[in-house]
Amino acid sequence: METNDAAVRLPLFSNQRPGWQRLLIWGGIIFIGLQALPALIYFGTSNQASPIGAVALALGLSLPFGGLNVLRTWFNGARADFKRRDDPARGGYVYDVRPARASWLPLLALLPLGALFAVLWKVFPAVLICLVVAGLYVLPGARHRKRATIAVSPQGIESGNVNLPLDRIADLEVGNNGVKVSQDVLVAGRGGIPTPELVKRGLTNRQAERSYTLAVRGDGQSRAAIIAGGLTYDCAVNLQSDIHNALERFSAAD
């Protein structure tokens, strides 16, 4: 399997990392958090603090989790899509993949609560708390929520740092990036689940529906490399089918 180092680079918070690496990463995060704590206390109690500062701080906290990808795709459609075009240079096709935007529902649902906190408390902590809580729902899957260009040709698959020869391609996998969609029937009220839990599951599932990924696995490899993310299920399955058919045609022509 011919890939650059980035093709097999583990996510920052992956459980597959050695224990000492995870300890070092979380130790660094805790250290930075403790250094920032005095500033947070000041802004949380100062009348000079502005909502813009809260937004900037929330954005900074989201960067390791793909926060910029959420912003870049904020005005995309609610459904992912792709377009295939000919690639004369390689003798194959190029797929331009546009991810779905993150769900707006968590942020919209928290706006009334944020306004209430701002009136009863202070603007800075109210905005910061609401953005952090919203981030718990919009950030899952955000690392791969970005535009992707996938070249499929008789030479194999190329996408970003992934470069896999045709004869080494073992499988194309549709995944959900660790965001699990609950299959339970949601019933609120007496005899069902509590309304807060119903809202929580609804927000989580809404996001998971837009967090499917397409990954390619090389022959003899246990881990697949993600080549497109932030997809809706229909887009992920159709993209998988289209690329699979193209690969079959190229293999048959050899």
Steps between C-alpha positions, in 0.01 A plus 500: 500500500665818384393790716663807641544519874188715537286228346552279802529778758278432798248761619622709791275331755498151349482208744748320276779728616739361765407583857797732550399707196143539623628595846732759346224649283249531783770629733577776250131588467457517878813715530374745238157505667653586838700780340184640343290467817588846643398664173173306498425610857577862411284504190223313677476767773601813308249737347755570226477151354329481161309223322757522220765389748283206603457398136877525441574292810245234404649485150849455644380215720339331198807507274638157604161348425450645150326826591628678189345232280163570662533869413622439144200279426244693707304616194519174305179313433349258749582212264846406373557456129771413249568550132707278273704643215743353252871510573686479167839538671460173692254331268236473773262715702510770763231521768434839657330437834318770695407409860178587674507784749479427868149513640391849606247359746728481811598866470146617425363296791745665739437861391204559736697347788799719417284811492356411842847444646619832356215686671532324834879469502763649267529493122849347476444183706149457356626504140801283583297232681242481221767470231687231692182298553406541131851382412435169672244432227648666189865396538467118475612415147637851440860393427389346170224750417679666212504500122684209344638426157538131417686386188412148383696360208677185373784606730278478811344751742648836596343733754694742716780298661357166389656338194404136461585293186213324327624149577530578873143625553314251720179679597303825505334546838210727598527596865353750741819642652422370845169686521246237596139537389252363752249256353264518800148632450486841668185546708472791741286529809356239734620151411770640271834673542529841674457801273861626555633161390269511198642839400858378554450194281326703234789749476759220496323302229448812291876552495585134447286493186747747346822337624544195278842436353646308207831326559727281290680202652815355349562129461650363821415814698270501805431873498333686214594855397210746479476673161172691549297602804202702617277298266135410519428129472365507145798701376749268671339186357466645149859624503620160617303327223618736227868471596467122539354469149778717358766287670341183361510642147865593535587159644318321216688706242841386628 
